[in-house]
Amino acid sequence: MVVAILEEKQFDTFIQQPFALVDFWAPWCGPCRALALTLEHLSQEPQVVIGKVNVEEEAMQSLVQRYAIRSIPALFFFKNGTCVETHIGSLPEADLREKIHRFL
């Protein structure tokens, strides 16, 4: 499932799951749009929950600062509220699937 995260409180709740992947993106970003298709496909797998944070939204600026987002797409992998890995840039689907399954 892919969830649009629209406020910081929602983000803080979202990442408390046993596993959550958060994609920091922007609508004008070509690699972000390409990665969105991969994320949508991977989200069909059981236990894979993906949140999307649009870095251009005013309400998200505190998250952008908290996680020092300087480049997008920026992928953050969370286990029970703790960030366990990050990746900047796009990834082939097989590589991203492998990363996800390491944390499930």
C-alpha positions as CSV (number, residue, x, y, z in Angstrom):
1,M,0.0,0.0,0.0
2,V,1.2,3.5,-0.8
3,V,0.1,6.3,1.5
4,A,0.4,10.0,0.9
5,I,1.7,11.6,4.1
6,L,0.3,15.0,4.4
7,E,1.3,16.1,7.9
8,E,4.1,15.5,10.4
9,K,1.9,13.8,13.0
10,Q,0.7,11.3,10.3
11,F,4.4,10.7,9.5
12,D,5.3,10.1,13.1
13,T,2.5,7.5,13.4
14,F,3.2,5.9,10.0
15,I,6.9,5.1,10.8
16,Q,5.9,3.2,14.0
17,Q,4.9,0.2,12.0
18,P,7.1,-3.0,12.1
19,F,8.4,-1.9,8.7
20,A,7.8,1.3,6.7
21,L,9.5,2.8,3.7
22,V,9.2,6.5,3.2
23,D,9.9,8.2,-0.1
24,F,10.7,11.9,0.0
25,W,9.9,13.2,-3.5
26,A,8.7,16.2,-5.6
27,P,6.3,16.3,-8.6
28,W,8.9,17.9,-10.9
29,C,11.6,15.3,-10.2
30,G,11.9,12.8,-13.2
31,P,13.7,10.1,-11.1
32,C,11.0,10.5,-8.5
33,R,8.2,9.9,-11.0
34,A,10.1,6.8,-12.4
35,L,10.6,5.4,-8.9
36,A,6.9,5.9,-8.1
37,L,6.0,3.2,-10.6
38,T,8.4,0.8,-8.9
39,L,7.2,1.7,-5.4
40,E,3.6,1.2,-6.5
41,H,4.5,-2.3,-7.9
42,L,6.4,-3.3,-4.7
43,S,3.6,-2.0,-2.5
44,Q,1.4,-4.9,-3.8
45,E,3.5,-7.3,-1.8
46,P,2.3,-8.3,1.7
47,Q,3.8,-6.4,4.6
48,V,5.2,-3.6,2.3
49,V,3.9,-0.2,3.3
50,I,5.2,2.9,1.6
51,G,4.7,6.5,2.6
52,K,5.3,9.4,0.2
53,V,6.3,12.8,1.4
54,N,6.1,15.7,-1.1
55,V,9.1,17.9,-0.1
56,E,7.4,20.9,-1.7
57,E,4.4,20.9,0.7
58,E,4.7,23.6,3.3
59,A,3.5,21.3,6.0
60,M,6.4,18.9,5.3
61,Q,9.2,21.4,5.7
62,S,9.9,20.4,9.3
63,L,10.4,16.8,8.2
64,V,12.6,17.9,5.3
65,Q,14.8,19.7,7.9
66,R,14.6,16.9,10.5
67,Y,15.9,14.4,8.0
68,A,18.2,16.8,6.2
69,I,16.7,16.1,2.8
70,R,19.0,17.7,0.2
71,S,18.5,15.4,-2.8
72,I,15.5,13.4,-4.0
73,P,14.3,10.8,-4.3
74,A,15.4,10.0,-0.8
75,L,14.3,6.6,0.6
76,F,14.2,6.1,4.4
77,F,13.7,2.6,5.8
78,F,12.1,2.4,9.2
79,K,11.6,-0.4,11.7
80,N,9.4,0.4,14.7
81,G,10.0,4.1,14.4
82,T,13.8,3.9,13.9
83,C,15.5,4.7,10.6
84,V,17.6,1.7,9.8
85,E,18.8,2.7,6.3
86,T,18.6,5.5,3.8
87,H,19.2,5.6,0.1
88,I,19.4,8.7,-2.1
89,G,18.4,8.3,-5.8
90,S,16.5,5.7,-7.7
91,L,17.1,2.0,-7.6
92,P,16.2,-0.9,-9.9
93,E,13.2,-2.8,-8.7
94,A,15.2,-5.9,-7.9
95,D,17.6,-4.0,-5.7
96,L,14.9,-2.2,-3.9
97,R,13.0,-5.4,-3.3
98,E,16.1,-7.0,-1.8
99,K,16.6,-4.0,0.5
100,I,13.0,-4.1,1.6
101,H,13.0,-7.9,2.3
102,R,16.1,-7.5,4.5
103,F,14.0,-5.6,7.0
104,L,10.8,-7.6,6.8
